[in-house]
Amino acid sequence: MSLQRIDPASRYSEAVIVNGLIFCAGMVPDTAANDIKSQTENVLSQVDALLERCFSDKGKLVDATIFLADLADYATMNQVWDAWLPAGKAPARTTVAAKLADPHWKIEIKIVAAQ
């Protein structure tokens, strides 16, 4: 079994690649923007960058879990998600309301992709 850890820290790795699958840690906004549109765009940009480092791309997403601090943001988040995702390449997906670790975060996304 082949296993590779990307940017391992004491508590988690940014990603773990095992048998051709990429399991990414939850990604949160690294922007001071307060609106869900900007935060979603920021997180999806981080997803793109991490997948590129793992020799993959958003067209190879297998699964996504999206955590929203407020389900009132669902429609706007979906607009950004739909514009970002390649046509016909939608992964399995779950979206849930969650209390996120930082009260400024409106979104956290965790993905699994094929390499």
N, C-alpha and C positions, 0 to 999 in steps of 0.2 A: 504494500500500500504506500503510495506516495502522498506525503503531507508537507505542505509549506505554509509557514506563518508569515503574514505581511505586517510589518511594523508591530511586533509583539511588545507589549508592556506588561507590567506586573499583574493587571486585572483582566486584560483582554488584548486580542490582536485586531487590527483593522480588518483583516480578512484571513480566512484559512482556506487553502485550496487542497482538496482531497479527491482523488480519483476523477479529476476533470470537472469537479464542481467547486464554485467559489461561494463561500459563506461569508457575508460581510456583516460587520458589527453595525448596530443601529447608527445612522448618520443624522446629525442634528445641524441646524443652521449655525454658520460661523459669521453671520452678519448681524448688524445692529438693527436691521429692518424690522418693523413691527407688524407688517401685514403678511398674511398667509401666502399671497402670490409671490412676493420676494423671497420669503423663507423657503417655499417649495422649489422655486427656481434655483436657489442656492444649494439646497440639498441634492437636487437632481444633477447639478453641475459636479458636485462632489462624487456622486455615484458614477458619472461618466469618467472622471479622472481615476478613481480607484479601479474600475473595470479595465480601463486602458492599461494600468500598471500590472493587472493580472492577465493581460493578453486576451481580453474579451470586450464586449460592448453591450449596450442596452438591448440590442436585437437578440441577445442570448439569455435574457432574463427567464428564469424558471418560476420564481416565486417572489412575491413582495408582500411585506406587512407594513402598513402605514398606520402610525399612531397620531391621532389629532387631539390636541388639548381641548378643542371645541368643535363639535360636529356641525356647528353652523358654518364652518370653513370648508365643509365637504365639497360643495359645488365649485368653489373657486380653485381648491386643490385639484379637483378632477379636470378643470379646464387646462391647468398647467401640465398635469400628467398626460392628458390626451395629446396636447401639442408636442410633448417631448417624446412620447413613445412611437416607434416606427409602426406604420400601418400593418395590421395582421400579425403583430409580434407580441400581443398582450400576454403577460405571465398569469399564473394563478395569483390571486390577490385577496388580501383581507384588509379592511380598514376598521379600526376601533377607536373609541374615545379612551383617552388615558391621561392621567395626571403625569406630566413629564417632569424630569428631574430639575429643570430650570424653568421658573415661571415665565421667562421671556420666550421660550421655545413654543411654537405653535404646532410643530411637526417633527416627527422622527420616522425615518424609513429604514427598514431592514430588508435586504434582498439576498437571493440565491441566484446564481447564474452559471451557465455552462461556460467552460473555457474555450 
